Amino acid sequence: MKKSMIVALGLMAGTVSAQDGVVMVDQGAVYSEAMTEATLEVALASSYVWRGQVLNNDAVIQPQITLAQYGFSLNMWMNYDIGSNRNGVQRDVSEFDFSIAYSLPMDINQMAIDVGLVNYNFPANGTYNTDGLTEGNKSTTEAYLSATFLSFKDLFIPSVTLFGDFEEVEGTYVLFDVFVPYELSEYVGLAAGVTAGYGNTKYNDVYWTADGTGDFEGEFSDYSLYATASYEVSDRLTAGVTLNYSMLNGDSFKNGATAAGYEADDKVWGSLNVAYDF
């Protein structure tokens, strides 16, 4: 049951919200540390929402594969737009991300520490120049540091993740998350939680304006509530369903969402998820 809960939360936080979710290696699995673990995950989501930004108000498919060994993990994630996204991409891949993570082999007051890099790529963004070549959204890279506090893991699990973009955006985003797990049975797990996202001045100016320049200050930009249910179909197969409510922090960010071309401000959306361990 512990495995299915971790996978379901990873599906919810990772796949349907791009790479905000840190890849978690199940420490309770019956693998030796030297064995390579591989997990294929697929999510069918009603919308694509990332850090409060509604990038596609229509359905998307988000597959990913994760390889893990010796505390390291490599993740490859993709967003396929079924309906048209904010840049006009439809029935095509609009984003393809790579990430590498490492779980530090230490226990600091029951706190798990993860570090990693995420590279974001946008192979089709719907914007074309006079030569017919795509342009607009540029690839960028973030480094992150995440701390998960496990002292009260049977009651609630808080975490904080710092993302620092050092390529195109050169801004900082901090994600705070608290969720409450509940084991309904040996095979069924439930969880509910809340997140809050904080962007510094540079980050907010880039993501919440039409041209990347503005007068935002460092402040909280978005919040979300979520609930998930997971079912361990077999030792290798887990299915899950999620429901999310994403909201922006006040009129300045709602106006920024309109200026930046996002397809909504506050949004209710859900997903169906399947994960298979090889």
RODO-2510 file (C-alpha; in nm, 4 decimals, decimal comma):
residues 278
     n   res          X          Y          Z
     1     m     0,0000     0,0000     0,0000
     2     k     0,2902     0,2347     0,0749
     3     k     0,4103     0,1960    -0,2830
     4     s     0,0737     0,2747    -0,4391
     5     m     0,0290     0,5887    -0,2261
     6     i     0,3712     0,7225    -0,3246
     7     v     0,3101     0,6468    -0,6918
     8     a    -0,0331     0,8111    -0,6879
     9     l     0,0977     1,1271    -0,5254
    10     g     0,3879     1,1326    -0,7657
    11     l     0,1477     1,1019    -1,0570
    12     m    -0,0606     1,3889    -0,9292
    13     a     0,2228     1,6222    -0,8413
    14     g     0,4538     1,5327    -1,1219
    15     t     0,2724     1,4465    -1,4378
    16     v    -0,0213     1,6838    -1,4378
    17     s     0,1825     1,9738    -1,3089
    18     a     0,4913     1,9347    -1,5220
    19     q     0,7994     1,8820    -1,3122
    20     d     0,7017     2,0379    -0,9818
    21     g     0,6853     1,6942    -0,8240
    22     v     1,0133     1,5505    -0,7046
    23     v     1,0690     1,1910    -0,8126
    24     m     1,0405     0,9774    -0,5002
    25     v     1,2121     0,6389    -0,4763
    26     d     1,0037     0,3920    -0,2760
    27     q     1,2255     0,2911     0,0155
    28     g     0,9877     0,0116     0,1097
    29     a     1,0118    -0,1783    -0,2188
    30     v     1,1686    -0,5225    -0,2284
    31     y     1,4617    -0,4155    -0,4444
    32     s     1,8267    -0,4029    -0,3560
    33     e     1,9894    -0,0619    -0,3954
    34     a     2,1961    -0,1928    -0,6872
    35     m     1,8897    -0,2895    -0,8916
    36     t     1,7514    -0,0461    -1,1455
    37     e     1,3864     0,0433    -1,0911
    38     a     1,1831     0,1608    -1,3911
    39     t     0,8328     0,3084    -1,3780
    40     l     0,6144     0,4024    -1,6738
    41     e     0,3332     0,6432    -1,5909
    42     v     0,0531     0,7886    -1,8038
    43     a    -0,1967     1,0574    -1,7044
    44     l    -0,5063     1,1680    -1,8929
    45     a    -0,5868     1,5150    -1,7557
    46     s    -0,8815     1,7423    -1,8269
    47     s    -0,6448     2,0448    -1,8409
    48     y    -0,2760     2,1299    -1,8192
    49     v    -0,2149     2,3553    -1,5195
    50     w     0,1396     2,4398    -1,4050
    51     r     0,2076     2,6620    -1,1045
    52     g    -0,1321     2,8275    -1,1438
    53     q    -0,0852     2,8833    -1,5172
    54     v    -0,3612     2,7231    -1,7262
    55     l    -0,1579     2,6310    -2,0341
    56     n    -0,4362     2,4232    -2,1881
    57     n    -0,8013     2,4348    -2,0863
    58     d    -0,8676     2,1152    -2,2845
    59     a    -0,7620     1,7536    -2,2378
    60     v    -0,3977     1,6452    -2,2469
    61     i    -0,2039     1,3199    -2,2208
    62     q     0,1115     1,3241    -2,0086
    63     p     0,3328     1,0134    -2,0165
    64     q     0,6609     0,9800    -1,8327
    65     i     0,9229     0,7196    -1,7509
    66     t     1,1508     0,7167    -1,4486
    67     l     1,4684     0,5139    -1,3939
    68     a     1,6128     0,4956    -1,0421
    69     q     1,9252     0,3385    -0,8920
    70     y     2,1580     0,4134    -0,5978
    71     g     1,9448     0,7130    -0,4959
    72     f     1,9664     0,8714    -0,8435
    73     s     1,6646     0,9030    -1,0712
    74     l     1,6266     1,0065    -1,4340
    75     n     1,2863     1,1206    -1,5555
    76     m     1,1565     1,1914    -1,9071
    77     w     0,8161     1,3641    -1,9239
    78     m     0,5967     1,4776    -2,2144
    79     n     0,2780     1,6792    -2,2658
    80     y     0,0586     1,5917    -2,5653
    81     d    -0,2247     1,8367    -2,6353
    82     i    -0,5480     1,6700    -2,7450
    83     g    -0,7341     2,0006    -2,7597
    84     s    -0,5792     2,3298    -2,8669
    85     n    -0,3540     2,4948    -2,6082
    86     r    -0,2929     2,8679    -2,5557
    87     n    -0,0438     2,8741    -2,8449
    88     g    -0,2712     2,6888    -3,0875
    89     v    -0,0952     2,3520    -3,0563
    90     q    -0,3382     2,0637    -3,1053
    91     r    -0,2775     1,6884    -3,1444
    92     d     0,0943     1,7481    -3,1016
    93     v     0,3674     1,7462    -2,8351
    94     s     0,4008     2,0945    -2,6852
    95     e     0,6480     2,0135    -2,4074
    96     f     0,9211     1,7582    -2,3404
    97     d     1,1181     1,7702    -2,0144
    98     f     1,4192     1,5899    -1,8732
    99     s     1,5064     1,5795    -1,5049
   100     i     1,7716     1,4172    -1,2898
   101     a     1,7429     1,3901    -0,9125
   102     y     1,9442     1,2581    -0,6218
   103     s     1,8119     1,1626    -0,2772
   104     l     2,0793     1,2390    -0,0216
   105     p     2,1655     0,9272     0,1848
   106     m     2,1184     1,0939     0,5226
   107     d     1,8539     1,1310     0,7907
   108     i     1,8436     1,4826     0,9386
   109     n     1,5735     1,4810     1,2059
   110     q     1,3575     1,2592     0,9814
   111     m     1,3905     1,4981     0,6886
   112     a     1,4472     1,3690     0,3338
   113     i     1,6591     1,5921     0,1085
   114     d     1,6510     1,5797    -0,2725
   115     v     1,8438     1,7844    -0,5280
   116     g     1,8098     1,7899    -0,9060
   117     l     1,7914     1,9614    -1,2418
   118     v     1,4916     2,0022    -1,4751
   119     n     1,5310     2,0953    -1,8430
   120     y     1,2118     2,2233    -2,0129
   121     n     1,1734     2,2003    -2,3924
   122     f     0,8912     2,3191    -2,6188
   123     p     0,9139     2,1430    -2,9588
   124     a     0,5843     2,2888    -3,0852
   125     n     0,4416     2,6091    -2,9439
   126     g     0,2144     2,7327    -3,2204
   127     t     0,4127     3,0484    -3,3015
   128     y     0,5795     3,0777    -3,6427
   129     n     0,8061     3,3372    -3,8009
   130     t     0,7962     3,4543    -4,1648
   131     d     1,0068     3,1544    -4,2694
   132     g     0,7550     2,9104    -4,1232
   133     l     0,9854     2,8066    -3,8377
   134     t     0,8619     2,7749    -3,4804
   135     e     0,9715     3,0378    -3,2327
   136     g     0,8540     3,1830    -2,9020
   137     n     0,8835     2,9566    -2,5974
   138     k     1,2510     2,8857    -2,5380
   139     s     1,3943     2,5913    -2,3493
   140     t     1,5148     2,6651    -1,9984
   141     t     1,6624     2,4829    -1,6992
   142     e     1,5959     2,4887    -1,3264
   143     a     1,7929     2,3512    -1,0338
   144     y     1,5963     2,2517    -0,7260
   145     l     1,6409     2,1587    -0,3615
   146     s     1,3580     1,9820    -0,1797
   147     a     1,3061     1,8968     0,1868
   148     t     1,0321     1,6563     0,2984
   149     f     0,9551     1,6381     0,6710
   150     l     0,8631     1,2869     0,7869
   151     s     0,8384     1,3269     1,1647
   152     f     0,4589     1,3005     1,1526
   153     k     0,4265     1,1026     0,8285
   154     d     0,1327     0,8960     0,9584
   155     l    -0,0652     1,2186     1,0123
   156     f     0,0624     1,4696     0,7552
   157     i     0,3683     1,5245     0,5369
   158     p     0,4892     1,8795     0,4656
   159     s     0,7560     1,9657     0,2087
   160     v     0,9202     2,2717     0,0575
   161     t     1,0976     2,2852    -0,2802
   162     l     1,3106     2,5713    -0,4091
   163     f     1,3382     2,6008    -0,7898
   164     g     1,6013     2,8320    -0,9361
   165     d     1,5980     2,9055    -1,3098
   166     f     1,9513     2,9848    -1,4268
   167     e     1,8970     2,9990    -1,8041
   168     e     1,6127     3,1980    -1,9651
   169     v     1,4067     3,3191    -1,6691
   170     e     1,6726     3,3631    -1,3992
   171     g     1,4008     3,3659    -1,1355
   172     t     1,3114     3,1680    -0,8245
   173     y     0,9932     2,9787    -0,7360
   174     v     0,9222     2,8103    -0,4009
   175     l     0,6571     2,5401    -0,3698
   176     f     0,5101     2,4622    -0,0261
   177     d     0,3041     2,1437     0,0077
   178     v     0,1243     1,9653     0,2923
   179     f    -0,0798     1,6481     0,2428
   180     v    -0,2606     1,4060     0,4693
   181     p    -0,2394     1,0348     0,3760
   182     y    -0,5057     0,7818     0,4692
   183     e    -0,4896     0,4065     0,4092
   184     l    -0,8434     0,2911     0,3439
   185     s    -0,7412    -0,0725     0,2942
   186     e    -0,4410    -0,2806     0,1963
   187     y    -0,4937    -0,1836    -0,1673
   188     v    -0,6672     0,1548    -0,1534
   189     g    -0,5079     0,4784    -0,0385
   190     l    -0,6458     0,8312    -0,0117
   191     a    -0,4738     1,1664     0,0334
   192     a    -0,5644     1,5334     0,0383
   193     g    -0,3446     1,8381     0,0500
   194     v    -0,2794     2,2040    -0,0147
   195     t     0,0011     2,3851    -0,1967
   196     a     0,1214     2,7440    -0,2149
   197     g     0,3633     2,8843    -0,4727
   198     y     0,5880     3,1877    -0,4180
   199     g     0,7734     3,3640    -0,7000
   200     n     1,0404     3,6288    -0,6635
   201     t     1,0210     3,9554    -0,8578
   202     k     1,2015     3,8270    -1,1680
   203     y     1,0014     3,5050    -1,1817
   204     n     0,6650     3,6793    -1,1493
   205     d     0,7563     3,9476    -1,4044
   206     v     0,8462     3,6844    -1,6646
   207     y     0,5514     3,4483    -1,6167
   208     w     0,2707     3,6927    -1,5341
   209     t     0,3124     3,9633    -1,8006
   210     a     0,2701     3,9796    -2,1778
   211     d     0,6325     4,0679    -2,2587
   212     g     0,8269     3,9432    -1,9556
   213     t     0,8571     4,2847    -1,7927
   214     g     0,6382     4,4223    -1,5159
   215     d     0,6230     4,5613    -1,1646
   216     f     0,5461     4,2482    -0,9633
   217     e     0,7086     4,2045    -0,6254
   218     g     0,8184     3,8804    -0,4679
   219     e     0,4930     3,7272    -0,3432
   220     f     0,2715     3,4209    -0,3446
   221     s     0,1249     3,3723    -0,6910
   222     d    -0,0903     3,0599    -0,6687
   223     y    -0,2550     2,8109    -0,4347
   224     s    -0,4165     2,4730    -0,4894
   225     l    -0,6244     2,2105    -0,3132
   226     y    -0,6064     1,8494    -0,4214
   227     a    -0,7371     1,5025    -0,3420
   228     t    -0,6267     1,1685    -0,4786
   229     a    -0,7290     0,8054    -0,4566
   230     s    -0,5080     0,5151    -0,5612
   231     y    -0,5685     0,1439    -0,6095
   232     e    -0,2929    -0,1149    -0,6191
   233     v    -0,4141    -0,3416    -0,8975
   234     s    -0,1116    -0,5711    -0,8654
   235     d     0,2443    -0,5636    -0,7356
   236     r     0,3451    -0,3754    -1,0490
   237     l     0,0330    -0,1842    -1,1577
   238     t    -0,1259     0,1112    -0,9750
   239     a    -0,4227     0,3215    -1,0873
   240     g    -0,5223     0,6584    -0,9486
   241     v    -0,7637     0,9469    -0,9857
   242     t    -0,7069     1,3085    -0,8788
   243     l    -0,9160     1,6219    -0,8365
   244     n    -0,7520     1,9651    -0,8156
   245     y    -0,8590     2,3244    -0,7596
   246     s    -0,6009     2,5857    -0,8604
   247     m    -0,6441     2,9542    -0,7750
   248     l    -0,4445     3,2739    -0,8206
   249     n    -0,3522     3,5237    -0,5499
   250     g    -0,5636     3,8290    -0,6229
   251     d    -0,6462     4,0514    -0,9165
   252     s    -0,2856     4,1330    -1,0094
   253     f    -0,2137     3,7706    -1,0974
   254     k    -0,5543     3,7215    -1,2592
   255     n    -0,4865     4,0245    -1,4790
   256     g    -0,1390     3,8850    -1,5426
   257     a    -0,2873     3,5531    -1,6526
   258     t    -0,5017     3,7359    -1,9087
   259     a    -0,2062     3,9421    -2,0315
   260     a     0,0174     3,6359    -2,0632
   261     g    -0,2489     3,4466    -2,2581
   262     y    -0,3295     3,1743    -2,0051
   263     e    -0,6669     3,0163    -2,0688
   264     a    -0,8199     3,0668    -1,7208
   265     d    -0,7329     3,1994    -1,3768
   266     d    -0,9005     2,9785    -1,1136
   267     k    -0,9485     2,6233    -1,2390
   268     v    -1,0999     2,2895    -1,1310
   269     w    -0,9479     1,9932    -1,3129
   270     g    -0,8826     1,6231    -1,2713
   271     s    -0,6878     1,3309    -1,4094
   272     l    -0,6811     0,9541    -1,4443
   273     n    -0,3401     0,7989    -1,3828
   274     v    -0,1786     0,4598    -1,4377
   275     a     0,1709     0,3542    -1,3263
   276     y     0,3540     0,0318    -1,4081
   277     d     0,6762    -0,0845    -1,2396
   278     f     0,9100    -0,2927    -1,4533
***
